[in-house]
Amino acid sequence: MITLDVFLATVLYAGLGIVIFIVSFVLVDRLTPGELWREIIERKNVAVALLAGAVAIGISNIIAAAVHG
């Protein structure tokens, strides 16, 4: 059975991971030339969408490895 301490630690790490992911993705968005979301949504640029997806997966893997230890 899951104790309250384990549950709270899980929620804390999940929340921290999501916040770090959002901050990291916004930073990458700011550092890339052009406007990332305009390219994806308005111009339907598949290459930029693949880049954004690859960045999201990469950031997620790094955060998961850091949290998991």
CHARMM internal coordinates of N, CA and C (Angstrom, degrees):
IC EDIT
DIST 1 N 1 CA 1.4394
DIST 1 CA 1 C 1.5300
ANGL 1 N 1 CA 1 C 109.60
DIST 1 C 2 N 1.3125
ANGL 1 CA 1 C 2 N 115.85
DIHE 1 N 1 CA 1 C 2 N 143.67
DIST 2 N 2 CA 1.4635
ANGL 1 C 2 N 2 CA 121.10
DIHE 1 CA 1 C 2 N 2 CA -178.21
DIST 2 CA 2 C 1.5262
ANGL 2 N 2 CA 2 C 109.16
DIHE 1 C 2 N 2 CA 2 C -82.49
DIST 2 C 3 N 1.3243
ANGL 2 CA 2 C 3 N 114.89
DIHE 2 N 2 CA 2 C 3 N 129.15
DIST 3 N 3 CA 1.4571
ANGL 2 C 3 N 3 CA 119.08
DIHE 2 CA 2 C 3 N 3 CA 177.83
DIST 3 CA 3 C 1.5263
ANGL 3 N 3 CA 3 C 109.84
DIHE 2 C 3 N 3 CA 3 C -85.58
DIST 3 C 4 N 1.2969
ANGL 3 CA 3 C 4 N 115.99
DIHE 3 N 3 CA 3 C 4 N 167.75
DIST 4 N 4 CA 1.4630
ANGL 3 C 4 N 4 CA 121.34
DIHE 3 CA 3 C 4 N 4 CA -179.73
DIST 4 CA 4 C 1.5215
ANGL 4 N 4 CA 4 C 111.28
DIHE 3 C 4 N 4 CA 4 C -64.33
DIST 4 C 5 N 1.3382
ANGL 4 CA 4 C 5 N 117.13
DIHE 4 N 4 CA 4 C 5 N -37.34
DIST 5 N 5 CA 1.4588
ANGL 4 C 5 N 5 CA 120.78
DIHE 4 CA 4 C 5 N 5 CA 179.32
DIST 5 CA 5 C 1.5221
ANGL 5 N 5 CA 5 C 111.45
DIHE 4 C 5 N 5 CA 5 C -62.63
DIST 5 C 6 N 1.3150
ANGL 5 CA 5 C 6 N 116.92
DIHE 5 N 5 CA 5 C 6 N -43.94
DIST 6 N 6 CA 1.4612
ANGL 5 C 6 N 6 CA 121.40
DIHE 5 CA 5 C 6 N 6 CA -179.88
DIST 6 CA 6 C 1.5267
ANGL 6 N 6 CA 6 C 110.35
DIHE 5 C 6 N 6 CA 6 C -65.91
DIST 6 C 7 N 1.3163
ANGL 6 CA 6 C 7 N 116.09
DIHE 6 N 6 CA 6 C 7 N -42.17
DIST 7 N 7 CA 1.4604
ANGL 6 C 7 N 7 CA 120.77
DIHE 6 CA 6 C 7 N 7 CA 179.42
DIST 7 CA 7 C 1.5240
ANGL 7 N 7 CA 7 C 111.31
DIHE 6 C 7 N 7 CA 7 C -62.55
DIST 7 C 8 N 1.3234
ANGL 7 CA 7 C 8 N 117.08
DIHE 7 N 7 CA 7 C 8 N -46.79
DIST 8 N 8 CA 1.4593
ANGL 7 C 8 N 8 CA 120.75
DIHE 7 CA 7 C 8 N 8 CA 179.76
DIST 8 CA 8 C 1.5245
ANGL 8 N 8 CA 8 C 111.90
DIHE 7 C 8 N 8 CA 8 C -65.02
DIST 8 C 9 N 1.3134
ANGL 8 CA 8 C 9 N 117.47
DIHE 8 N 8 CA 8 C 9 N -38.21
DIST 9 N 9 CA 1.4621
ANGL 8 C 9 N 9 CA 120.29
DIHE 8 CA 8 C 9 N 9 CA 177.00
DIST 9 CA 9 C 1.5220
ANGL 9 N 9 CA 9 C 111.00
DIHE 8 C 9 N 9 CA 9 C -64.66
DIST 9 C 10 N 1.3204
ANGL 9 CA 9 C 10 N 116.49
DIHE 9 N 9 CA 9 C 10 N -39.71
DIST 10 N 10 CA 1.4639
ANGL 9 C 10 N 10 CA 120.51
DIHE 9 CA 9 C 10 N 10 CA 178.02
DIST 10 CA 10 C 1.5182
ANGL 10 N 10 CA 10 C 111.30
DIHE 9 C 10 N 10 CA 10 C -63.88
DIST 10 C 11 N 1.3204
ANGL 10 CA 10 C 11 N 116.57
DIHE 10 N 10 CA 10 C 11 N -44.92
DIST 11 N 11 CA 1.4623
ANGL 10 C 11 N 11 CA 120.81
DIHE 10 CA 10 C 11 N 11 CA 178.96
DIST 11 CA 11 C 1.5239
ANGL 11 N 11 CA 11 C 110.51
DIHE 10 C 11 N 11 CA 11 C -64.07
DIST 11 C 12 N 1.3205
ANGL 11 CA 11 C 12 N 117.22
DIHE 11 N 11 CA 11 C 12 N -41.09
DIST 12 N 12 CA 1.4592
ANGL 11 C 12 N 12 CA 121.73
DIHE 11 CA 11 C 12 N 12 CA 178.98
DIST 12 CA 12 C 1.5274
ANGL 12 N 12 CA 12 C 111.08
DIHE 11 C 12 N 12 CA 12 C -62.61
DIST 12 C 13 N 1.3200
ANGL 12 CA 12 C 13 N 117.38
DIHE 12 N 12 CA 12 C 13 N -48.65
DIST 13 N 13 CA 1.4601
ANGL 12 C 13 N 13 CA 120.64
DIHE 12 CA 12 C 13 N 13 CA -179.60
DIST 13 CA 13 C 1.5282
ANGL 13 N 13 CA 13 C 111.48
DIHE 12 C 13 N 13 CA 13 C -65.50
DIST 13 C 14 N 1.3162
ANGL 13 CA 13 C 14 N 117.44
DIHE 13 N 13 CA 13 C 14 N -38.12
DIST 14 N 14 CA 1.4604
ANGL 13 C 14 N 14 CA 120.24
DIHE 13 CA 13 C 14 N 14 CA 178.04
DIST 14 CA 14 C 1.5245
ANGL 14 N 14 CA 14 C 110.39
DIHE 13 C 14 N 14 CA 14 C -64.91
DIST 14 C 15 N 1.3162
ANGL 14 CA 14 C 15 N 116.69
DIHE 14 N 14 CA 14 C 15 N -45.95
DIST 15 N 15 CA 1.4668
ANGL 14 C 15 N 15 CA 120.40
DIHE 14 CA 14 C 15 N 15 CA 178.45
DIST 15 CA 15 C 1.5122
ANGL 15 N 15 CA 15 C 112.02
DIHE 14 C 15 N 15 CA 15 C -62.74
DIST 15 C 16 N 1.3214
ANGL 15 CA 15 C 16 N 116.38
DIHE 15 N 15 CA 15 C 16 N -43.78
DIST 16 N 16 CA 1.4623
ANGL 15 C 16 N 16 CA 120.56
DIHE 15 CA 15 C 16 N 16 CA 178.13
DIST 16 CA 16 C 1.5241
ANGL 16 N 16 CA 16 C 111.21
DIHE 15 C 16 N 16 CA 16 C -62.38
DIST 16 C 17 N 1.3266
ANGL 16 CA 16 C 17 N 116.91
DIHE 16 N 16 CA 16 C 17 N -41.15
DIST 17 N 17 CA 1.4582
ANGL 16 C 17 N 17 CA 120.62
DIHE 16 CA 16 C 17 N 17 CA 178.15
DIST 17 CA 17 C 1.5165
ANGL 17 N 17 CA 17 C 112.35
DIHE 16 C 17 N 17 CA 17 C -63.47
DIST 17 C 18 N 1.3340
ANGL 17 CA 17 C 18 N 116.79
DIHE 17 N 17 CA 17 C 18 N -40.38
DIST 18 N 18 CA 1.4636
ANGL 17 C 18 N 18 CA 120.41
DIHE 17 CA 17 C 18 N 18 CA 179.15
DIST 18 CA 18 C 1.5265
ANGL 18 N 18 CA 18 C 110.65
DIHE 17 C 18 N 18 CA 18 C -66.45
DIST 18 C 19 N 1.3336
ANGL 18 CA 18 C 19 N 117.00
DIHE 18 N 18 CA 18 C 19 N -42.32
DIST 19 N 19 CA 1.4633
ANGL 18 C 19 N 19 CA 120.11
DIHE 18 CA 18 C 19 N 19 CA 179.19
DIST 19 CA 19 C 1.5241
ANGL 19 N 19 CA 19 C 110.67
DIHE 18 C 19 N 19 CA 19 C -63.82
DIST 19 C 20 N 1.3211
ANGL 19 CA 19 C 20 N 117.55
DIHE 19 N 19 CA 19 C 20 N -44.35
DIST 20 N 20 CA 1.4660
ANGL 19 C 20 N 20 CA 121.12
DIHE 19 CA 19 C 20 N 20 CA 178.67
DIST 20 CA 20 C 1.5196
ANGL 20 N 20 CA 20 C 110.47
DIHE 19 C 20 N 20 CA 20 C -63.46
DIST 20 C 21 N 1.3318
ANGL 20 CA 20 C 21 N 117.39
DIHE 20 N 20 CA 20 C 21 N -38.95
DIST 21 N 21 CA 1.4602
ANGL 20 C 21 N 21 CA 120.78
DIHE 20 CA 20 C 21 N 21 CA 178.07
DIST 21 CA 21 C 1.5217
ANGL 21 N 21 CA 21 C 111.14
DIHE 20 C 21 N 21 CA 21 C -62.07
DIST 21 C 22 N 1.3282
ANGL 21 CA 21 C 22 N 117.13
DIHE 21 N 21 CA 21 C 22 N -46.96
DIST 22 N 22 CA 1.4626
ANGL 21 C 22 N 22 CA 120.61
DIHE 21 CA 21 C 22 N 22 CA -178.36
DIST 22 CA 22 C 1.5257
ANGL 22 N 22 CA 22 C 110.60
DIHE 21 C 22 N 22 CA 22 C -63.34
DIST 22 C 23 N 1.3195
ANGL 22 CA 22 C 23 N 117.33
DIHE 22 N 22 CA 22 C 23 N -45.40
DIST 23 N 23 CA 1.4635
ANGL 22 C 23 N 23 CA 120.76
DIHE 22 CA 22 C 23 N 23 CA 179.11
DIST 23 CA 23 C 1.5270
ANGL 23 N 23 CA 23 C 110.78
DIHE 22 C 23 N 23 CA 23 C -61.93
DIST 23 C 24 N 1.3215
ANGL 23 CA 23 C 24 N 116.96
DIHE 23 N 23 CA 23 C 24 N -43.46
DIST 24 N 24 CA 1.4647
ANGL 23 C 24 N 24 CA 120.76
DIHE 23 CA 23 C 24 N 24 CA 179.97
DIST 24 CA 24 C 1.5196
ANGL 24 N 24 CA 24 C 111.53
DIHE 23 C 24 N 24 CA 24 C -64.89
DIST 24 C 25 N 1.3319
ANGL 24 CA 24 C 25 N 117.29
DIHE 24 N 24 CA 24 C 25 N -41.87
DIST 25 N 25 CA 1.4563
ANGL 24 C 25 N 25 CA 120.03
DIHE 24 CA 24 C 25 N 25 CA -178.44
DIST 25 CA 25 C 1.5285
ANGL 25 N 25 CA 25 C 111.08
DIHE 24 C 25 N 25 CA 25 C -68.37
DIST 25 C 26 N 1.3263
ANGL 25 CA 25 C 26 N 117.13
DIHE 25 N 25 CA 25 C 26 N -38.90
DIST 26 N 26 CA 1.4684
ANGL 25 C 26 N 26 CA 120.15
DIHE 25 CA 25 C 26 N 26 CA 176.34
DIST 26 CA 26 C 1.5157
ANGL 26 N 26 CA 26 C 109.92
DIHE 25 C 26 N 26 CA 26 C -64.43
DIST 26 C 27 N 1.3189
ANGL 26 CA 26 C 27 N 118.13
DIHE 26 N 26 CA 26 C 27 N -38.84
DIST 27 N 27 CA 1.4619
ANGL 26 C 27 N 27 CA 121.45
DIHE 26 CA 26 C 27 N 27 CA 177.54
DIST 27 CA 27 C 1.5267
ANGL 27 N 27 CA 27 C 110.84
DIHE 26 C 27 N 27 CA 27 C -62.95
DIST 27 C 28 N 1.3114
ANGL 27 CA 27 C 28 N 117.09
DIHE 27 N 27 CA 27 C 28 N -44.68
DIST 28 N 28 CA 1.4665
ANGL 27 C 28 N 28 CA 120.30
DIHE 27 CA 27 C 28 N 28 CA 177.52
DIST 28 CA 28 C 1.5278
ANGL 28 N 28 CA 28 C 110.48
DIHE 27 C 28 N 28 CA 28 C -63.16
DIST 28 C 29 N 1.3264
ANGL 28 CA 28 C 29 N 116.92
DIHE 28 N 28 CA 28 C 29 N -39.78
DIST 29 N 29 CA 1.4646
ANGL 28 C 29 N 29 CA 121.45
DIHE 28 CA 28 C 29 N 29 CA 177.71
DIST 29 CA 29 C 1.5220
ANGL 29 N 29 CA 29 C 110.85
DIHE 28 C 29 N 29 CA 29 C -60.99
DIST 29 C 30 N 1.3228
ANGL 29 CA 29 C 30 N 117.05
DIHE 29 N 29 CA 29 C 30 N -40.82
DIST 30 N 30 CA 1.4676
ANGL 29 C 30 N 30 CA 120.69
DIHE 29 CA 29 C 30 N 30 CA 179.40
DIST 30 CA 30 C 1.5334
ANGL 30 N 30 CA 30 C 112.00
DIHE 29 C 30 N 30 CA 30 C -70.22
DIST 30 C 31 N 1.3247
ANGL 30 CA 30 C 31 N 116.73
DIHE 30 N 30 CA 30 C 31 N -32.17
DIST 31 N 31 CA 1.4665
ANGL 30 C 31 N 31 CA 120.09
DIHE 30 CA 30 C 31 N 31 CA -176.57
DIST 31 CA 31 C 1.5230
ANGL 31 N 31 CA 31 C 113.76
DIHE 30 C 31 N 31 CA 31 C -82.31
DIST 31 C 32 N 1.3202
ANGL 31 CA 31 C 32 N 117.46
DIHE 31 N 31 CA 31 C 32 N -20.20
DIST 32 N 32 CA 1.4620
ANGL 31 C 32 N 32 CA 119.41
DIHE 31 CA 31 C 32 N 32 CA 178.87
DIST 32 CA 32 C 1.5212
ANGL 32 N 32 CA 32 C 109.60
DIHE 31 C 32 N 32 CA 32 C -79.90
DIST 32 C 33 N 1.3273
ANGL 32 CA 32 C 33 N 116.68
DIHE 32 N 32 CA 32 C 33 N 143.14
DIST 33 N 33 CA 1.4667
ANGL 32 C 33 N 33 CA 118.47
DIHE 32 CA 32 C 33 N 33 CA 178.73
DIST 33 CA 33 C 1.5240
ANGL 33 N 33 CA 33 C 110.80
DIHE 32 C 33 N 33 CA 33 C -69.39
DIST 33 C 34 N 1.3086
ANGL 33 CA 33 C 34 N 116.55
DIHE 33 N 33 CA 33 C 34 N 145.29
DIST 34 N 34 CA 1.4565
ANGL 33 C 34 N 34 CA 120.68
DIHE 33 CA 33 C 34 N 34 CA -179.55
DIST 34 CA 34 C 1.5122
ANGL 34 N 34 CA 34 C 111.49
DIHE 33 C 34 N 34 CA 34 C 83.70
DIST 34 C 35 N 1.3185
ANGL 34 CA 34 C 35 N 115.23
DIHE 34 N 34 CA 34 C 35 N -177.42
DIST 35 N 35 CA 1.4585
ANGL 34 C 35 N 35 CA 120.96
DIHE 34 CA 34 C 35 N 35 CA 179.67
DIST 35 CA 35 C 1.5209
ANGL 35 N 35 CA 35 C 108.46
DIHE 34 C 35 N 35 CA 35 C -106.56
DIST 35 C 36 N 1.3142
ANGL 35 CA 35 C 36 N 115.57
DIHE 35 N 35 CA 35 C 36 N 111.74
DIST 36 N 36 CA 1.4566
ANGL 35 C 36 N 36 CA 122.84
DIHE 35 CA 35 C 36 N 36 CA -172.56
DIST 36 CA 36 C 1.5221
ANGL 36 N 36 CA 36 C 112.24
DIHE 35 C 36 N 36 CA 36 C -59.52
DIST 36 C 37 N 1.3264
ANGL 36 CA 36 C 37 N 117.76
DIHE 36 N 36 CA 36 C 37 N -51.48
DIST 37 N 37 CA 1.4605
ANGL 36 C 37 N 37 CA 120.42
DIHE 36 CA 36 C 37 N 37 CA -175.09
DIST 37 CA 37 C 1.5254
ANGL 37 N 37 CA 37 C 112.10
DIHE 36 C 37 N 37 CA 37 C -69.84
DIST 37 C 38 N 1.3370
ANGL 37 CA 37 C 38 N 117.94
DIHE 37 N 37 CA 37 C 38 N -34.46
DIST 38 N 38 CA 1.4640
ANGL 37 C 38 N 38 CA 119.71
DIHE 37 CA 37 C 38 N 38 CA 177.54
DIST 38 CA 38 C 1.5262
ANGL 38 N 38 CA 38 C 110.17
DIHE 37 C 38 N 38 CA 38 C -64.87
DIST 38 C 39 N 1.3259
ANGL 38 CA 38 C 39 N 116.01
DIHE 38 N 38 CA 38 C 39 N -39.89
DIST 39 N 39 CA 1.4725
ANGL 38 C 39 N 39 CA 119.98
DIHE 38 CA 38 C 39 N 39 CA 178.30
DIST 39 CA 39 C 1.5256
ANGL 39 N 39 CA 39 C 111.04
DIHE 38 C 39 N 39 CA 39 C -62.65
DIST 39 C 40 N 1.3132
ANGL 39 CA 39 C 40 N 116.48
DIHE 39 N 39 CA 39 C 40 N -40.82
DIST 40 N 40 CA 1.4660
ANGL 39 C 40 N 40 CA 120.31
DIHE 39 CA 39 C 40 N 40 CA -176.74
DIST 40 CA 40 C 1.5235
ANGL 40 N 40 CA 40 C 111.37
DIHE 39 C 40 N 40 CA 40 C -74.39
DIST 40 C 41 N 1.3202
ANGL 40 CA 40 C 41 N 116.92
DIHE 40 N 40 CA 40 C 41 N -48.37
DIST 41 N 41 CA 1.4617
ANGL 40 C 41 N 41 CA 120.28
DIHE 40 CA 40 C 41 N 41 CA -171.26
DIST 41 CA 41 C 1.5297
ANGL 41 N 41 CA 41 C 112.37
DIHE 40 C 41 N 41 CA 41 C -83.61
DIST 41 C 42 N 1.3226
ANGL 41 CA 41 C 42 N 117.21
DIHE 41 N 41 CA 41 C 42 N -50.68
DIST 42 N 42 CA 1.4636
ANGL 41 C 42 N 42 CA 119.36
DIHE 41 CA 41 C 42 N 42 CA -174.82
DIST 42 CA 42 C 1.5257
ANGL 42 N 42 CA 42 C 112.55
DIHE 41 C 42 N 42 CA 42 C -80.06
DIST 42 C 43 N 1.3106
ANGL 42 CA 42 C 43 N 116.04
DIHE 42 N 42 CA 42 C 43 N -45.06
DIST 43 N 43 CA 1.4678
ANGL 42 C 43 N 43 CA 119.68
DIHE 42 CA 42 C 43 N 43 CA -176.10
DIST 43 CA 43 C 1.5179
ANGL 43 N 43 CA 43 C 113.21
DIHE 42 C 43 N 43 CA 43 C -92.81
DIST 43 C 44 N 1.3307
ANGL 43 CA 43 C 44 N 116.49
DIHE 43 N 43 CA 43 C 44 N -7.19
DIST 44 N 44 CA 1.4733
ANGL 43 C 44 N 44 CA 123.16
DIHE 43 CA 43 C 44 N 44 CA 178.54
DIST 44 CA 44 C 1.5369
ANGL 44 N 44 CA 44 C 112.20
DIHE 43 C 44 N 44 CA 44 C 52.63
DIST 44 C 45 N 1.3145
ANGL 44 CA 44 C 45 N 115.06
DIHE 44 N 44 CA 44 C 45 N 47.97
DIST 45 N 45 CA 1.4575
ANGL 44 C 45 N 45 CA 122.54
DIHE 44 CA 44 C 45 N 45 CA -179.06
DIST 45 CA 45 C 1.5333
ANGL 45 N 45 CA 45 C 108.93
DIHE 44 C 45 N 45 CA 45 C -81.79
DIST 45 C 46 N 1.3128
ANGL 45 CA 45 C 46 N 115.83
DIHE 45 N 45 CA 45 C 46 N 106.34
DIST 46 N 46 CA 1.4670
ANGL 45 C 46 N 46 CA 121.38
DIHE 45 CA 45 C 46 N 46 CA -176.64
DIST 46 CA 46 C 1.5285
ANGL 46 N 46 CA 46 C 111.16
DIHE 45 C 46 N 46 CA 46 C -67.55
DIST 46 C 47 N 1.3167
ANGL 46 CA 46 C 47 N 117.39
DIHE 46 N 46 CA 46 C 47 N -35.98
DIST 47 N 47 CA 1.4601
ANGL 46 C 47 N 47 CA 120.23
DIHE 46 CA 46 C 47 N 47 CA -179.39
DIST 47 CA 47 C 1.5248
ANGL 47 N 47 CA 47 C 111.07
DIHE 46 C 47 N 47 CA 47 C -63.19
DIST 47 C 48 N 1.3107
ANGL 47 CA 47 C 48 N 117.24
DIHE 47 N 47 CA 47 C 48 N -41.84
DIST 48 N 48 CA 1.4605
ANGL 47 C 48 N 48 CA 120.51
DIHE 47 CA 47 C 48 N 48 CA 178.82
DIST 48 CA 48 C 1.5290
ANGL 48 N 48 CA 48 C 110.15
DIHE 47 C 48 N 48 CA 48 C -68.73
DIST 48 C 49 N 1.3276
ANGL 48 CA 48 C 49 N 117.24
DIHE 48 N 48 CA 48 C 49 N -37.27
DIST 49 N 49 CA 1.4600
ANGL 48 C 49 N 49 CA 120.30
DIHE 48 CA 48 C 49 N 49 CA 176.87
DIST 49 CA 49 C 1.5286
ANGL 49 N 49 CA 49 C 110.86
DIHE 48 C 49 N 49 CA 49 C -63.07
DIST 49 C 50 N 1.3246
ANGL 49 CA 49 C 50 N 117.54
DIHE 49 N 49 CA 49 C 50 N -40.96
DIST 50 N 50 CA 1.4687
ANGL 49 C 50 N 50 CA 120.77
DIHE 49 CA 49 C 50 N 50 CA 176.46
DIST 50 CA 50 C 1.5254
ANGL 50 N 50 CA 50 C 111.03
DIHE 49 C 50 N 50 CA 50 C -64.81
DIST 50 C 51 N 1.3195
ANGL 50 CA 50 C 51 N 116.67
DIHE 50 N 50 CA 50 C 51 N -39.60
DIST 51 N 51 CA 1.4620
ANGL 50 C 51 N 51 CA 120.41
DIHE 50 CA 50 C 51 N 51 CA 176.64
DIST 51 CA 51 C 1.5231
ANGL 51 N 51 CA 51 C 110.74
DIHE 50 C 51 N 51 CA 51 C -61.40
DIST 51 C 52 N 1.3315
ANGL 51 CA 51 C 52 N 117.10
DIHE 51 N 51 CA 51 C 52 N -46.13
DIST 52 N 52 CA 1.4619
ANGL 51 C 52 N 52 CA 121.23
DIHE 51 CA 51 C 52 N 52 CA 179.79
DIST 52 CA 52 C 1.5285
ANGL 52 N 52 CA 52 C 110.67
DIHE 51 C 52 N 52 CA 52 C -62.78
DIST 52 C 53 N 1.3255
ANGL 52 CA 52 C 53 N 117.42
DIHE 52 N 52 CA 52 C 53 N -41.22
DIST 53 N 53 CA 1.4568
ANGL 52 C 53 N 53 CA 120.78
DIHE 52 CA 52 C 53 N 53 CA 177.73
DIST 53 CA 53 C 1.5208
ANGL 53 N 53 CA 53 C 112.52
DIHE 52 C 53 N 53 CA 53 C -64.24
DIST 53 C 54 N 1.3226
ANGL 53 CA 53 C 54 N 116.18
DIHE 53 N 53 CA 53 C 54 N -41.53
DIST 54 N 54 CA 1.4651
ANGL 53 C 54 N 54 CA 120.35
DIHE 53 CA 53 C 54 N 54 CA 178.76
DIST 54 CA 54 C 1.5239
ANGL 54 N 54 CA 54 C 110.87
DIHE 53 C 54 N 54 CA 54 C -65.57
DIST 54 C 55 N 1.3220
ANGL 54 CA 54 C 55 N 116.70
DIHE 54 N 54 CA 54 C 55 N -39.41
DIST 55 N 55 CA 1.4622
ANGL 54 C 55 N 55 CA 120.79
DIHE 54 CA 54 C 55 N 55 CA 177.37
DIST 55 CA 55 C 1.5273
ANGL 55 N 55 CA 55 C 110.01
DIHE 54 C 55 N 55 CA 55 C -64.28
DIST 55 C 56 N 1.3263
ANGL 55 CA 55 C 56 N 116.92
DIHE 55 N 55 CA 55 C 56 N -42.87
DIST 56 N 56 CA 1.4683
ANGL 55 C 56 N 56 CA 120.95
DIHE 55 CA 55 C 56 N 56 CA 179.76
DIST 56 CA 56 C 1.5269
ANGL 56 N 56 CA 56 C 110.93
DIHE 55 C 56 N 56 CA 56 C -61.99
DIST 56 C 57 N 1.3204
ANGL 56 CA 56 C 57 N 117.05
DIHE 56 N 56 CA 56 C 57 N -43.83
DIST 57 N 57 CA 1.4682
ANGL 56 C 57 N 57 CA 120.62
DIHE 56 CA 56 C 57 N 57 CA 179.04
DIST 57 CA 57 C 1.5238
ANGL 57 N 57 CA 57 C 110.50
DIHE 56 C 57 N 57 CA 57 C -65.79
DIST 57 C 58 N 1.3234
ANGL 57 CA 57 C 58 N 117.37
DIHE 57 N 57 CA 57 C 58 N -41.87
DIST 58 N 58 CA 1.4596
ANGL 57 C 58 N 58 CA 121.00
DIHE 57 CA 57 C 58 N 58 CA 179.23
DIST 58 CA 58 C 1.5195
ANGL 58 N 58 CA 58 C 112.31
DIHE 57 C 58 N 58 CA 58 C -62.79
DIST 58 C 59 N 1.3341
ANGL 58 CA 58 C 59 N 116.15
DIHE 58 N 58 CA 58 C 59 N -46.42
DIST 59 N 59 CA 1.4595
ANGL 58 C 59 N 59 CA 119.78
DIHE 58 CA 58 C 59 N 59 CA 178.38
DIST 59 CA 59 C 1.5257
ANGL 59 N 59 CA 59 C 110.31
DIHE 58 C 59 N 59 CA 59 C -62.71
DIST 59 C 60 N 1.3280
ANGL 59 CA 59 C 60 N 116.81
DIHE 59 N 59 CA 59 C 60 N -41.95
DIST 60 N 60 CA 1.4659
ANGL 59 C 60 N 60 CA 120.43
DIHE 59 CA 59 C 60 N 60 CA 179.58
DIST 60 CA 60 C 1.5134
ANGL 60 N 60 CA 60 C 112.11
DIHE 59 C 60 N 60 CA 60 C -61.77
DIST 60 C 61 N 1.3203
ANGL 60 CA 60 C 61 N 117.05
DIHE 60 N 60 CA 60 C 61 N -41.04
DIST 61 N 61 CA 1.4690
ANGL 60 C 61 N 61 CA 120.63
DIHE 60 CA 60 C 61 N 61 CA 178.54
DIST 61 CA 61 C 1.5201
ANGL 61 N 61 CA 61 C 111.50
DIHE 60 C 61 N 61 CA 61 C -64.15
DIST 61 C 62 N 1.3134
ANGL 61 CA 61 C 62 N 116.72
DIHE 61 N 61 CA 61 C 62 N -41.08
DIST 62 N 62 CA 1.4704
ANGL 61 C 62 N 62 CA 120.18
DIHE 61 CA 61 C 62 N 62 CA 179.56
DIST 62 CA 62 C 1.5329
ANGL 62 N 62 CA 62 C 110.59
DIHE 61 C 62 N 62 CA 62 C -64.92
DIST 62 C 63 N 1.3277
ANGL 62 CA 62 C 63 N 116.08
DIHE 62 N 62 CA 62 C 63 N -44.49
DIST 63 N 63 CA 1.4609
ANGL 62 C 63 N 63 CA 120.03
DIHE 62 CA 62 C 63 N 63 CA -180.00
DIST 63 CA 63 C 1.5275
ANGL 63 N 63 CA 63 C 110.54
DIHE 62 C 63 N 63 CA 63 C -65.09
DIST 63 C 64 N 1.3315
ANGL 63 CA 63 C 64 N 117.52
DIHE 63 N 63 CA 63 C 64 N -42.21
DIST 64 N 64 CA 1.4599
ANGL 63 C 64 N 64 CA 120.89
DIHE 63 CA 63 C 64 N 64 CA 179.54
DIST 64 CA 64 C 1.5200
ANGL 64 N 64 CA 64 C 111.31
DIHE 63 C 64 N 64 CA 64 C -62.87
DIST 64 C 65 N 1.3224
ANGL 64 CA 64 C 65 N 116.79
DIHE 64 N 64 CA 64 C 65 N -40.61
DIST 65 N 65 CA 1.4682
ANGL 64 C 65 N 65 CA 119.90
DIHE 64 CA 64 C 65 N 65 CA 179.03
DIST 65 CA 65 C 1.5302
ANGL 65 N 65 CA 65 C 110.61
DIHE 64 C 65 N 65 CA 65 C -67.19
DIST 65 C 66 N 1.3190
ANGL 65 CA 65 C 66 N 116.84
DIHE 65 N 65 CA 65 C 66 N -38.08
DIST 66 N 66 CA 1.4657
ANGL 65 C 66 N 66 CA 119.88
DIHE 65 CA 65 C 66 N 66 CA 179.81
DIST 66 CA 66 C 1.5291
ANGL 66 N 66 CA 66 C 111.12
DIHE 65 C 66 N 66 CA 66 C -68.52
DIST 66 C 67 N 1.3213
ANGL 66 CA 66 C 67 N 117.33
DIHE 66 N 66 CA 66 C 67 N -40.32
DIST 67 N 67 CA 1.4589
ANGL 66 C 67 N 67 CA 120.80
DIHE 66 CA 66 C 67 N 67 CA -179.27
DIST 67 CA 67 C 1.5212
ANGL 67 N 67 CA 67 C 110.98
DIHE 66 C 67 N 67 CA 67 C -71.52
DIST 67 C 68 N 1.3295
ANGL 67 CA 67 C 68 N 115.31
DIHE 67 N 67 CA 67 C 68 N -40.83
DIST 68 N 68 CA 1.4615
ANGL 67 C 68 N 68 CA 119.94
DIHE 67 CA 67 C 68 N 68 CA -177.20
DIST 68 CA 68 C 1.5226
ANGL 68 N 68 CA 68 C 111.42
DIHE 67 C 68 N 68 CA 68 C -69.31
DIST 68 C 69 N 1.3132
ANGL 68 CA 68 C 69 N 115.69
DIHE 68 N 68 CA 68 C 69 N -34.25
DIST 69 N 69 CA 1.4559
ANGL 68 C 69 N 69 CA 120.04
DIHE 68 CA 68 C 69 N 69 CA 176.56
DIST 69 CA 69 C 1.4687
ANGL 69 N 69 CA 69 C 110.54
DIHE 68 C 69 N 69 CA 69 C 89.24
END
COOR INIT
IC SEED 1 N 1 CA 1 C
IC BUILD
